[in-house]
Amino acid sequence: MKRLLLLLLPLATGVLYAQEEEEKEEVRIYGGFESNTQWYLNDEGRGIEQPSNPIRSNNYFLINSQYSNFSAGFQLEVYESDALLNYNPGFHDGGVGTYYMSYQTEKLELTAGYFYEQFGSGLLLRAWEDRALGINTALRGGRVIYRPSYNVKLTALFGQQRTGFEVSDGRIYGFDSDFNLSTLFKFEQTDLSVGATYVGRYEKLNMPDPSFNELTSAVAGRINFIHNSFYASGEYNYKEEDGVLDVQNRINNEFVKPGNAILLNFGYTGTGLGIDATVRRTENMSFLSEREPTFVDATSSSLNYNDKVLNFVPALTKQHHSNLANIYVYQAQNKVDFVDQGIMKAGETGGQIDIFYEFPKETTFGGKYGTKLALNASSWYNLPGQYRYAPADYDTDFFGVGEKYFSDYNIEIKKRLSETWLTNFYYINQYYNTQWLQGGEKVKSNIVTGEAIYNFDTTKSIRVEAEHMWADADRKNWAGGTVELNLNDKYSLYVWDIYNYGNDDEDMQTHYYNVGGAYRHGATRIAVNYGRQRGGLVCVGGVCRFVPESTGFTLSLNTAF
């Protein structure tokens, strides 16, 4: 069946193109195909053996059609013979992953089937897809969006969350409202909007005399303000009392707590200067479509795959493109986690600030072409308060900080030397509390990166990057380098390597090399790669998944029509 589905994809595409040609004046058909295939190999130098199924592939075929006010679509997914390593085990074999039908007018939108949605910042609800992370938390049910005027948007929904090719037992109810008040108050240079959210999760409880409700309700309010170059926003979220997962990831009828989160953002944008600051405090804000995660094996559960997660709590730290700066990456600590009597967490508090400044041209620091400076700082901590391991309980303080989880302080300087030469310099200072975040030694590191780009012409360029990390613990020092060549707007090649030369264990002083290239034509991109994958967290937009050590070939294909 799986192989038949793969063989039918090109045929289906041809039929749809033919249909579009015949009905191009009435029906619009569009979509895309994405395939990510890996061939895992033995690597004696690292003691890695091929998995039992060494060739694995994730394939997605998306079709959307639109006629007048109606639209419909589906996503066919095939995992041959298994999904890529450490993807959600629920993604296996093949079948229709999502489907929908929708009717939309200027004021009304009705959707049945699977849909994606986000209320506010997502701290209570975000149904989304990220194939690189193996995430698809679409809701299957119905949604109504009503816009009685340009300044008002009302959304109501009901559904069950996707998990693999099934849906969760929990039933999700939601309502969200957005009101723009600028017209009401006749603001000309100011934009003011407010919003309110309700999310309910109903799941039947299989326990005698539960001390919390089967329906867990959560509410939120938000405000957004923009005046000329200044902006500010705030959001408060509250989740009513619910059972908290214990150290075995089971609901404890004696450990019942509410949850809350506050998010503040403010900034300024002007000529040559930009400032953006975010502060967030979350307490017991794990919100799942099923209270207890599904156990995959003795060491992992559905939580390890971002499965059945209703809300969206990304790490608010700088997203570095440096390979070495992504060795110790932070994951938001939004849930209660009592590891042992010495490590008890109820959430996180902290913030991030970005400052951007451009030195003008023909000045001392700007030179002929100007100079761009970016400063970033982020720090995150456990919530301060009183904690008790047995019986489990905590009482947090609203202000102040507890045990430090992570910090990242960095500076970036971009300087154009000529019409053809562009240089970048980065310095990053990181602190990673491995002991509290995943078990291990606390690490302090300093990273420097230098990058130079030479443009031969408008389509041909070469980029060279060198980087080094000094770390005082764990795997100690690293060095790395990258060379990337863009031959034209179609072909590109690259080679990079990071080397853990400072590891105290000489047998672990490993090179993680990769070589590959890509071909682009229109909306189609084909990429190939051979190399070693460093085990650890891979993150996109502040959300991460763990990947194991591996070596092999990768083939990726993306196209849209």
ZABADREN-149923 format. One line per 4 residues: number of its first residue (from 1); their letters; for each residue y negated, z, x of C-alpha. Coordinates in nm, 4 decimals. Example, Ala and Ser with C-alpha at 12.3 -4.5 7.8 and 13.67 -1.06 7.14 Angstrom:
2
1 = AS = 0.4500:0.7800:1.2300  0.1060:0.7140:1.3670
//
This chain:
561
1 = MKRL = 0.0000:0.0000:0.0000  -0.2460:0.0945:0.2764  -0.1832:-0.2280:0.4694  -0.2152:-0.4309:0.1485
5 = LLLL = -0.5548:-0.2743:0.0785  -0.6729:-0.3657:0.4266  -0.5562:-0.7249:0.3831  -0.7326:-0.7512:0.0471
9 = LPLA = -1.0749:-0.6504:0.1854  -1.1741:-0.9940:0.3226  -1.0448:-1.1610:0.0041  -1.2421:-0.9213:-0.2136
13 = TGVL = -1.5534:-0.9930:-0.0144  -1.5070:-1.3672:-0.0595  -1.4588:-1.3350:-0.4357  -1.7705:-1.1223:-0.4673
17 = YAQE = -1.9760:-1.3694:-0.2670  -1.8528:-1.6478:-0.4940  -1.9408:-1.4450:-0.8019  -2.2854:-1.3734:-0.6622
21 = EEEK = -2.3353:-1.7464:-0.5980  -2.2443:-1.8301:-0.9589  -2.4478:-1.5530:-1.1200  -2.7237:-1.5000:-0.8654
25 = EEVR = -2.9902:-1.5228:-1.1332  -2.8358:-1.2424:-1.3417  -2.6091:-1.0235:-1.1313  -2.6878:-0.8725:-0.7930
29 = IYGG = -2.3928:-0.7662:-0.5799  -2.4325:-0.5831:-0.2520  -2.2401:-0.3415:-0.0355  -2.0873:-0.3027:0.3058
33 = FESN = -1.7781:-0.2471:0.5153  -1.7354:0.0093:0.7918  -1.4319:0.0579:1.0140  -1.3850:0.3134:1.2908
37 = TQWY = -1.0565:0.2875:1.4811  -0.9354:0.4928:1.7772  -0.6315:0.4512:1.9982  -0.5559:0.7854:2.1617
41 = LNDE = -0.3899:0.7743:2.5036  -0.2213:1.0143:2.7419  -0.4515:1.1723:3.0005  -0.2479:1.3475:3.2674
45 = GRGI = -0.5602:1.4627:3.4489  -0.6516:1.6792:3.1500  -0.3018:1.7501:3.0234  -0.3565:1.5525:2.7012
49 = EQPS = -0.0615:1.3890:2.5287  -0.0800:1.1171:2.2663  -0.0638:1.2453:1.9080  0.2403:1.1383:1.7076
53 = NPIR = 0.0245:0.8710:1.5408  -0.1874:0.7434:1.8339  -0.3727:0.4697:1.6399  -0.5921:0.6041:1.3611
57 = SNNY = -0.8573:0.4360:1.1529  -1.1212:0.5279:0.8932  -1.2241:0.2344:0.6718  -1.4847:0.2210:0.3947
61 = FLIN = -1.5489:-0.0741:0.1643  -1.8478:-0.0242:-0.0657  -1.9372:-0.2519:-0.3562  -2.2394:-0.2170:-0.5867
65 = SQYS = -2.3357:-0.4464:-0.8705  -2.6525:-0.4558:-1.0780  -2.7288:-0.6359:-1.4008  -3.0527:-0.5736:-1.5838
69 = NFSA = -3.0755:-0.1942:-1.6299  -2.7054:-0.1396:-1.5586  -2.5361:-0.0790:-1.2260  -2.1854:0.0138:-1.1166
73 = GFQL = -1.9900:0.0467:-0.7981  -1.7001:0.1943:-0.6089  -1.5999:0.2873:-0.2550  -1.2525:0.1996:-0.1361
77 = EVYE = -1.1279:0.4126:0.1551  -0.8263:0.3585:0.3778  -0.7106:0.5933:0.6554  -0.4482:0.4116:0.8632
81 = SDAL = -0.2137:0.5748:0.9351  -0.4116:0.8985:0.9481  -0.7808:0.9803:0.9649  -0.9417:1.0224:1.3055
85 = LNYN = -0.8607:1.3469:1.4851  -0.9985:1.6606:1.3195  -1.1264:1.4920:1.0074  -1.0641:1.6599:0.6742
89 = PGFH = -0.6854:1.6406:0.6164  -0.7642:1.5553:0.2546  -0.8687:1.2101:0.3753  -0.5358:1.0322:0.4161
93 = DGGV = -0.3626:0.7129:0.3028  -0.5925:0.5035:0.0837  -0.7477:0.4655:-0.2561  -1.0722:0.4629:-0.4494
97 = GTYY = -1.2847:0.7442:-0.3098  -1.5845:0.7217:-0.5423  -1.6980:0.5159:-0.8411  -1.9918:0.5239:-1.0783
101 = MSYQ = -2.1758:0.3574:-1.3653  -2.5474:0.3950:-1.4243  -2.8165:0.2923:-1.6715  -3.1820:0.3143:-1.5686
105 = TEKL = -3.5181:0.2511:-1.7275  -3.8658:0.3480:-1.6161  -3.8273:0.6978:-1.7606  -3.4542:0.7566:-1.8002
109 = ELTA = -3.1540:0.7360:-1.5678  -2.7961:0.8079:-1.6803  -2.5049:0.8250:-1.4349  -2.1341:0.8792:-1.4955
113 = GYFY = -1.8686:0.9073:-1.2255  -1.9447:1.0132:-0.8685  -2.3028:1.0685:-0.7591  -2.5059:1.2236:-0.4769
117 = EQFG = -2.7890:1.4669:-0.5360  -3.0145:1.7183:-0.3643  -3.2317:1.9862:-0.5254  -3.5323:2.0905:-0.3162
121 = SGLL = -3.4385:2.1423:0.0479  -3.0696:2.1593:-0.0442  -3.0275:2.5342:0.0111  -2.8585:2.5575:-0.3308
125 = LRAW = -2.7252:2.2059:-0.3848  -2.6738:1.8942:-0.1821  -2.3983:1.6428:-0.2566  -2.3925:1.3880:0.0247
129 = EDRA = -2.1921:1.1662:0.2564  -2.1866:1.1456:0.6355  -1.8941:0.9437:0.7639  -1.9493:1.0425:1.1279
133 = LGIN = -1.8927:1.4061:1.0288  -1.6175:1.3343:0.7776  -1.8296:1.4729:0.4934  -1.8269:1.3448:0.1365
137 = TALR = -1.9163:1.6110:-0.1179  -2.0086:1.3830:-0.4090  -1.9976:1.5320:-0.7583  -1.7795:1.3690:-1.0247
141 = GGRV = -1.9253:1.4091:-1.3694  -2.2545:1.3143:-1.5286  -2.6244:1.3265:-1.4459  -2.9415:1.2686:-1.6462
145 = IYRP = -3.2816:1.2114:-1.4838  -3.5853:1.2004:-1.7132  -3.9394:1.1144:-1.6035  -4.1667:1.1680:-1.9066
149 = SYNV = -4.4650:1.0847:-1.6849  -4.5467:0.9937:-1.3269  -4.6030:1.3619:-1.2468  -4.2850:1.5085:-1.3950
153 = KLTA = -3.9196:1.4671:-1.3020  -3.6369:1.6550:-1.4752  -3.2725:1.6407:-1.3639  -2.9630:1.7856:-1.5318
157 = LFGQ = -2.6068:1.7457:-1.4088  -2.2491:1.8593:-1.4467  -1.9570:1.7828:-1.2185  -1.6751:1.8830:-0.9895
161 = QRTG = -1.7081:1.8360:-0.6168  -1.5048:1.5834:-0.4265  -1.2463:1.7204:-0.1814  -1.0382:1.4483:-0.0184
165 = FEVS = -0.9277:1.2162:-0.2986  -0.9304:1.5021:-0.5514  -1.1978:1.7313:-0.6944  -1.2421:2.1062:-0.6661
169 = DGRI = -1.1464:2.3515:-0.9401  -1.4989:2.4886:-0.9607  -1.7324:2.3335:-1.2163  -2.0934:2.2784:-1.1174
173 = YGFD = -2.3907:2.2942:-1.3534  -2.7395:2.2096:-1.2348  -3.0978:2.1638:-1.3490  -3.3988:2.0758:-1.1375
177 = SDFN = -3.7646:2.0131:-1.2174  -4.0540:1.8684:-1.0170  -4.4157:1.8853:-1.1340  -4.7051:1.7240:-0.9484
181 = LSTL = -5.0223:1.9146:-1.0397  -5.2769:1.7050:-0.8524  -5.3716:1.4968:-1.1551  -5.3860:1.8029:-1.3804
185 = FKFE = -5.6349:1.9749:-1.1496  -5.8091:1.6441:-1.0669  -5.7540:1.6791:-0.6935  -5.8713:1.3774:-0.4939
189 = QTDL = -5.7822:1.4772:-0.1389  -5.5147:1.7345:-0.2152  -5.1565:1.7001:-0.3303  -4.9962:2.0004:-0.5010
193 = SVGA = -4.6475:2.0110:-0.6525  -4.4086:2.2810:-0.7706  -4.0418:2.2831:-0.8614  -3.7680:2.5027:-1.0013
197 = TYVG = -3.3886:2.4824:-0.9667  -3.0821:2.6286:-1.1330  -2.7262:2.5835:-1.0007  -2.4190:2.7428:-1.1559
201 = RYEK = -2.0630:2.7422:-1.0266  -1.7905:2.8364:-1.2726  -1.4472:2.9196:-1.1349  -1.1808:3.1222:-1.3116
205 = LNMP = -1.0969:3.4467:-1.1328  -0.7336:3.5374:-1.0749  -0.7814:3.9069:-1.0121  -0.7726:4.2156:-1.2342
209 = DPSF = -1.1054:4.3680:-1.3406  -1.3328:4.1581:-1.1176  -1.6628:4.3205:-1.0270  -1.8529:3.9901:-1.0472
213 = NELT = -1.8828:3.7033:-1.2952  -1.6734:3.3873:-1.3099  -2.0020:3.1952:-1.3393  -2.2149:3.2407:-1.0271
217 = SAVA = -2.5771:3.1512:-1.0992  -2.8394:3.0653:-0.8405  -3.2095:2.9902:-0.8884  -3.4905:2.8624:-0.6665
221 = GRIN = -3.8632:2.7980:-0.6784  -4.0734:2.5872:-0.4429  -4.4297:2.4755:-0.3802  -4.5692:2.1928:-0.1660
225 = FIHN = -4.9336:2.1579:-0.0624  -5.1099:1.8822:0.1336  -5.4822:1.8725:0.2063  -5.6168:1.6067:0.4387
229 = SFYA = -5.4332:1.6652:0.7679  -5.2820:2.0002:0.6738  -4.9600:2.0640:0.4839  -4.7566:2.3666:0.3834
233 = SGEY = -4.4496:2.4333:0.1711  -4.2424:2.7299:0.0665  -3.9111:2.7790:-0.1090  -3.7250:3.0878:-0.2261
237 = NYKE = -3.3578:3.0840:-0.3298  -3.1510:3.3583:-0.4917  -2.7761:3.3647:-0.5591  -2.6449:3.6410:-0.7856
241 = EDGV = -2.3762:3.8878:-0.6790  -2.0459:3.7293:-0.5893  -1.7359:3.8195:-0.3922  -1.7721:3.7878:-0.0151
245 = LDVQ = -1.4982:3.6376:0.2007  -1.3289:3.8937:0.4258  -1.1945:3.8345:0.7782  -0.8905:3.6578:0.6288
249 = NRIN = -1.1213:3.4273:0.4271  -1.0111:3.5890:0.1015  -1.2298:3.7237:-0.1771  -1.2565:4.1014:-0.1674
253 = NEFV = -1.3289:4.2648:-0.5051  -1.4832:4.5590:-0.3210  -1.7176:4.3481:-0.1072  -1.9706:4.1996:-0.3497
257 = KPGN = -2.3195:4.0933:-0.2502  -2.6051:3.8696:-0.3687  -2.7531:3.6037:-0.1435  -3.1024:3.4790:-0.0765
261 = AILL = -3.2951:3.2401:0.1437  -3.6585:3.1782:0.2194  -3.7918:2.8625:0.3857  -4.1518:2.8123:0.5019
265 = NFGY = -4.2940:2.5005:0.6621  -4.6490:2.4214:0.7669  -4.8245:2.1840:1.0003  -5.1123:1.9608:1.0973
269 = TGTG = -5.1324:1.5927:1.1862  -5.4434:1.4433:1.3405  -5.5515:1.1901:1.5974  -5.3397:1.2523:1.9044
273 = LGID = -5.2130:1.5923:1.7845  -4.9300:1.7054:1.5596  -4.7997:2.0554:1.4905  -4.5020:2.1431:1.2730
277 = ATVR = -4.3526:2.4906:1.2295  -4.0597:2.6087:1.0188  -3.9383:2.9618:0.9480  -3.6146:3.0346:0.7625
281 = RTEN = -3.4225:3.3468:0.6673  -3.0816:3.3204:0.5002  -2.8588:3.6054:0.3858  -2.5101:3.5507:0.2436
285 = MSFL = -2.5938:3.1911:0.1525  -2.2471:3.0413:0.1780  -2.2076:2.8584:-0.1545  -1.8732:2.6858:-0.2115
289 = SERE = -1.7383:2.4932:-0.5085  -1.4254:2.7101:-0.4746  -1.4733:3.0704:-0.3631  -1.1733:3.0785:-0.1307
293 = PTFV = -1.1254:2.7977:0.1224  -0.7998:2.6053:0.1313  -0.5880:2.6867:0.4365  -0.4782:2.3851:0.6392
297 = DATS = -0.2751:2.5779:0.8967  -0.2710:2.9183:1.0610  -0.5913:2.8473:1.2559  -0.8096:2.6415:1.0204
301 = SSLN = -0.9241:2.6095:0.6621  -1.1356:2.3726:0.4547  -1.4436:2.5499:0.5962  -1.3663:2.3951:0.9346
305 = YNDK = -1.4205:2.0509:0.7812  -1.7400:2.1226:0.5814  -1.5245:2.0803:0.2715  -1.6196:2.2186:-0.0727
309 = VLNF = -1.9632:2.3218:0.0553  -2.2240:2.2987:-0.2210  -2.5408:2.3641:-0.0248  -2.7057:2.2246:0.2865
313 = VPAL = -2.8099:2.4607:0.5662  -2.8679:2.2564:0.8838  -2.9511:2.4077:1.2205  -3.3282:2.3925:1.2661
317 = TKQH = -3.3357:2.3087:1.6367  -3.4384:2.0017:1.8344  -3.1885:1.7172:1.8131  -3.1511:1.6169:2.1790
321 = HSNL = -3.0215:1.2788:2.2910  -2.9240:1.4196:2.6318  -2.5454:1.4487:2.6749  -2.5743:1.7785:2.8629
325 = ANIY = -2.8191:1.9317:2.6154  -2.5543:1.8816:2.3450  -2.2847:2.0882:2.5157  -2.4159:2.4139:2.3662
329 = VYQA = -2.5359:2.3213:2.0177  -2.6253:2.5673:1.7472  -2.4740:2.5794:1.3995  -2.6644:2.7633:1.1268
333 = QNKV = -2.5170:3.1086:1.0586  -2.5764:3.1356:0.6849  -2.2654:3.3253:0.5759  -2.1383:3.6818:0.6030
337 = DFVD = -1.8898:3.6989:0.8911  -1.7344:4.0274:1.0044  -1.5383:3.9248:1.3157  -1.4660:4.2761:1.4395
341 = QGIM = -1.6370:4.6141:1.4618  -1.8722:4.4837:1.7301  -1.9653:4.1506:1.5705  -2.0847:4.1680:1.2089
345 = KAGE = -2.3156:3.8963:1.0718  -2.4897:3.8609:0.7358  -2.6915:3.5459:0.7998  -2.9717:3.4344:1.0271
349 = TGGQ = -3.3461:3.4534:1.0753  -3.5627:3.2467:1.3059  -3.7722:2.9373:1.3331  -3.8784:2.6276:1.5179
353 = IDIF = -4.2117:2.4819:1.6233  -4.2970:2.1312:1.7460  -4.6242:2.0367:1.9138  -4.7039:1.6735:1.9910
357 = YEFP = -5.0070:1.5628:2.1892  -5.1102:1.2276:2.3302  -5.3497:1.2229:2.6221  -5.5926:0.9350:2.5585
361 = KETT = -5.6008:0.6267:2.7766  -5.8363:0.6181:3.0738  -5.8347:0.9975:3.1144  -5.7077:1.2125:3.4018
365 = FGGK = -5.3681:1.2784:3.2396  -5.3623:0.9714:3.0177  -5.4089:0.7072:3.2842  -5.4168:0.3423:3.1897
369 = YGTK = -5.1601:0.3619:2.9097  -5.1870:0.7198:2.7839  -4.9320:0.9996:2.8135  -4.7264:1.1628:2.5361
373 = LALN = -4.6358:1.5308:2.5517  -4.3930:1.7106:2.3191  -4.3230:2.0834:2.3195  -4.0475:2.2418:2.1124
377 = ASSW = -3.9238:2.5974:2.0764  -3.6586:2.7494:1.8490  -3.4973:3.0938:1.8335  -3.2336:3.2290:1.5944
381 = YNLP = -3.1038:3.5816:1.5375  -2.8690:3.7876:1.3239  -3.0311:3.9857:1.0432  -3.1293:4.3395:1.1443
385 = GQYR = -2.9917:4.6296:0.9418  -2.7003:4.8660:0.9011  -2.3441:4.7280:0.9089  -2.0098:4.8928:0.8304
389 = YAPA = -1.6776:4.7299:0.9133  -1.4403:4.9284:0.6884  -1.4903:4.9329:0.4017  -1.7097:4.6293:0.4615
393 = DYDT = -2.0752:4.6690:0.3716  -2.4230:4.5957:0.5039  -2.7848:4.6645:0.4227  -3.0293:4.4300:0.5970
397 = DFFG = -3.3967:4.4639:0.6786  -3.6193:4.1830:0.5556  -3.8395:4.1788:0.8664  -3.7391:4.1918:1.2313
401 = VGEK = -3.4500:4.0380:1.4235  -3.1003:4.1448:1.5203  -2.8634:4.0117:1.7865  -2.9932:3.6887:1.9389
405 = YFSD = -2.7768:3.3867:1.8608  -2.9555:3.0974:2.0293  -3.2806:2.9720:2.1769  -3.4008:2.6347:2.2993
409 = YNIE = -3.7363:2.5835:2.4742  -3.8114:2.2337:2.5966  -4.0819:1.9951:2.7100  -4.0794:1.6149:2.6986
413 = IKKR = -4.3237:1.3853:2.8806  -4.3332:1.0122:2.8131  -4.5388:0.7996:3.0493  -4.5814:0.4223:3.0586
417 = LSET = -4.6408:0.3056:3.4153  -4.6943:-0.0628:3.3395  -4.6263:-0.3247:3.0747  -4.2635:-0.3294:3.1884
421 = WLTN = -4.1935:0.0291:3.3067  -4.1601:0.3352:3.0798  -4.0520:0.6775:3.2082  -3.9435:0.9970:3.0313
425 = FYYI = -3.8931:1.3464:3.1663  -3.7289:1.6408:2.9885  -3.6865:2.0075:3.0755  -3.4712:2.2264:2.8488
429 = NQYY = -3.4040:2.5990:2.8683  -3.1210:2.7189:2.6424  -2.9538:3.0473:2.5568  -2.6207:3.0336:2.3721
433 = NTQW = -2.4538:3.3528:2.2538  -2.0977:3.2237:2.2724  -1.9640:3.5736:2.2124  -2.1197:3.5918:1.8654
437 = LQGG = -2.1023:3.2240:1.7721  -1.7502:3.1226:1.8680  -1.6085:3.3755:2.1127  -1.6592:3.3670:2.4883
441 = EKVK = -1.9289:3.4296:2.7467  -2.3005:3.4228:2.6756  -2.4593:3.1270:2.8536  -2.8070:3.0700:2.9929
445 = SNIV = -2.8781:2.7169:3.1077  -3.1553:2.4965:3.2452  -3.1400:2.1199:3.2051  -3.3551:1.8475:3.3598
449 = TGEA = -3.3388:1.4829:3.2626  -3.5194:1.1813:3.4017  -3.5175:0.8418:3.2331  -3.6633:0.5044:3.3271
453 = IYNF = -3.6694:0.1878:3.1152  -3.7526:-0.1544:3.2553  -3.8223:-0.4402:3.0133  -3.7452:-0.7819:3.1585
457 = DTTK = -3.8877:-0.9410:2.8429  -3.9157:-0.8608:2.4720  -3.5363:-0.8580:2.4188  -3.3903:-0.7743:2.7627
461 = SIRV = -3.4101:-0.4283:2.9211  -3.2257:-0.1745:3.1347  -3.2302:0.2026:3.0898  -3.1245:0.4472:3.3625
465 = EAEH = -3.0912:0.8195:3.3014  -2.9951:1.1079:3.5293  -2.9482:1.4686:3.4159  -2.8356:1.8042:3.5502
469 = MWAD = -2.7478:2.1415:3.3977  -2.7494:2.4779:3.5754  -2.5461:2.7299:3.3713  -2.4659:3.0882:3.4667
473 = ADRK = -2.1368:3.1247:3.2742  -1.8594:2.9467:3.0860  -1.8040:2.6099:3.2587  -2.1098:2.6471:3.4850
477 = NWAG = -2.2931:2.3425:3.6292  -2.2847:1.9820:3.5109  -2.4312:1.6511:3.6310  -2.4530:1.3242:3.4434
481 = GTVE = -2.5895:0.9723:3.4416  -2.6245:0.6713:3.2111  -2.6920:0.3010:3.2615  -2.7590:0.0898:2.9539
485 = LNLN = -2.8267:-0.2844:2.9611  -2.9613:-0.4799:2.6649  -2.8942:-0.8444:2.7468  -3.0768:-0.9717:2.4375
489 = DKYS = -3.1069:-0.8791:2.0721  -2.7308:-0.9363:2.0283  -2.5462:-0.7899:2.3298  -2.5689:-0.4494:2.4940
493 = LYVW = -2.3529:-0.2714:2.7537  -2.3453:0.0853:2.8796  -2.1636:0.3224:3.1119  -2.2135:0.6969:3.1377
497 = DIYN = -2.0454:0.9978:3.2883  -2.0926:1.3731:3.2813  -1.9169:1.5756:3.5502  -1.8363:1.9458:3.5247
501 = YGND = -1.8470:1.9918:3.9017  -1.9436:2.3605:3.8866  -1.6385:2.4868:3.6973  -1.4879:2.7911:3.8722
505 = DEDM = -1.1434:2.6443:3.8040  -1.1147:2.3415:4.0314  -0.8482:2.1898:3.8065  -1.1085:2.1839:3.5256
509 = QTHY = -1.3770:2.0025:3.7252  -1.3573:1.6992:3.5021  -1.5377:1.3669:3.4707  -1.6050:1.2608:3.1106
513 = YNVG = -1.6701:0.8902:3.1582  -1.7338:0.6249:2.8939  -1.7916:0.2520:2.9108  -1.8577:0.0191:2.6224
517 = GAYR = -2.0731:-0.2391:2.4546  -2.1928:-0.3747:2.1235  -2.2567:-0.7096:1.9585  -2.5063:-0.7508:1.6735
521 = HGAT = -2.5541:-1.0467:1.4441  -2.7675:-1.0066:1.1363  -2.6367:-0.7064:0.9427  -2.3106:-0.6934:1.1423
525 = RIAV = -2.2453:-0.4749:1.4454  -1.9238:-0.4549:1.6496  -1.8862:-0.1907:1.9207  -1.6052:-0.1085:2.1648
529 = NYGR = -1.5674:0.1908:2.3932  -1.3179:0.3368:2.6376  -1.3469:0.6848:2.7756  -1.3012:1.0572:2.7490
533 = QRGG = -1.4191:1.2728:2.4594  -1.5345:1.6218:2.5557  -1.4010:1.8792:2.3138  -1.6590:2.0758:2.1182
537 = LVCV = -1.9126:2.0325:1.8416  -2.0445:1.6914:1.7412  -2.3602:1.7248:1.5328  -2.5655:1.4933:1.3113
541 = GGVC = -2.8932:1.6204:1.1713  -2.8097:1.9823:1.2451  -2.4646:1.9755:1.0804  -2.1609:1.9803:1.3072
545 = RFVP = -1.7871:1.9239:1.3195  -1.5463:2.0215:1.5942  -1.3687:1.7465:1.7870  -1.0759:1.8030:2.0249
549 = ESTG = -1.0464:1.6699:2.3791  -0.9193:1.3128:2.3774  -0.9041:0.9903:2.5774  -0.8732:0.6365:2.4485
553 = FTLS = -1.0272:0.3237:2.3011  -1.2668:0.3053:2.0065  -1.3483:0.0016:1.7933  -1.6248:0.0156:1.5326
557 = LNTA = -1.7350:-0.2470:1.2829  -2.0282:-0.2258:1.0421  -2.1541:-0.4954:0.8123  -2.3645:-0.5176:0.4995
561 = F = -2.4144:-0.7911:0.2410
//
